[in-house]
Amino acid sequence: MVYSTVVRSAIPKRIPTIKFRKGGGNGISSASEGFLAASAAATKTSAGNQNATISRPTIEDWQLPRRYWRKELDDKEIEYINRGGPE
């Protein structure tokens, strides 16, 4: 118990080395802020109405625009995959 306390006090607080162009430098990224806000809102709504669910439409592969489709595999690529990689 005492050892873990000593180790924690000896190790300085981790400071991220990645610098982002936008956003605050307060240690909480905008994605985490959004997640925290969404989870807080979900907690409030779930406390008020526990049977409410959010349903969003599912986009199938065939509904995507052509530019988002997977590219077709040619015979060389199929052979490469089937043999397990380079020779």
Secondary structure, DSSP 4 states (H G I P E B T S, - for coil): -HHHHHHHHHSPPP------SSS-SSS--HHHHHHHHHHHHHHHHHHH-TT-----PPPPGGGS-GGGSPPPP-HHHHHHHHHTS--
